[in-house]
Amino acid sequence: MIKILGMGCPSCATLEKNVKEALKQLNKTDEVVKITGIKEIMAYGIMSVPALVVDEKVLSYGTVLSVDEVKGLLTNNKASENTQKQGGCSCGGNC
């Protein structure tokens, strides 16, 4: 199962769109679930969204991954060292 963690901001919506496109390109049919509750999000130990969780493993947070980046993570199913944005929140200072 693939989870998109976030509270509905445009960045979260873009990540969800990119994940669904990556799955389509990879001919995968994994279920994509949006998690919007702050307590549920915090249970994953992250403080910035959006986040991508695959099989309960946090693969990225604090950045909007491109379709190609998502494909790479889904193919390798491992965290990338470059997926966390520096400086915390990805809302652009709107929170």
N, C-alpha and C positions, 0 to 999 in steps of 0.2 A: 504494500500500500504506500502511496505517495501522499505526503501532507504538505500543504502550503500554510505556513504560520504567518498570521498577520491580521490586522484589524480592519481590513477593507480599503486601505489606501491605494492610490494609483500604482505604486510600485508593487504591491502585493498582487493586484490584478494583472499586471504585466508579467510577473513571474509565473502566475498560473497559466496565462496564455502561452508563454514560452515553453512551459513544461508540457502542456497538451500538444503543442506543435512538435516538440521533440519526440514525444511518444508516438505520434502519428508517423513521423519520418522513420522511426525505428521499428514500425509495425508492432508496437507493444500496446497492450490493452489494460495496463495497470489502472486501478481506481485512483482518482485524484480527489482528495478531501481537503476542504478549507477549514482551518482551525482559527477561530477569531477570539476566543475567550482568553483574557489576559492570564488567568490562573493556569489554563492549559498550556499556553505559550511559555510561561515562566517555568513550568515543570520540566521543560527541555533545557533549562539552564542558559538560555540566550536572553540578551537584553536589547537586541536590535532586530528589526524585521525589514523585509520579508525573510523567511527562512524556508529551506527545503529539507524535508525529512523523508528518507526512504527506508522502509522496514525498521522504523524507530531509530534510525541513525541520522543525526543532523549532518547534512552534507554541505550546507552553506547557510550563512545568515548575514544580514546587514547589507545585502547587495542584490541587484536584479541581474540574474544570470541571463546570458543570451541563449538562444536555442542551441547553438553549437556547444556552449559550455554545459548546458543541461544534458545534452546527448553524451558528452564525454563522461560526466558523472554517472549517468544511468548505465552506460556501457561498462565503466570500471567499478561503479558503486563504491567509490572511496572519496573521502574529503579532499578537496584541493586546498593547497596552502594559500592560494590567492583569492579565495572567495569571500573573505571578510573585509568589508570596507573599514578603513581607518577612521577613527573619529566617532564611532558609535552609530547612532540612529541614521537611517537612510531616508528620512522624510524631507530632507533639505531644510531643516530648521523650522518645520511647520507644526511640530508637536508641542 
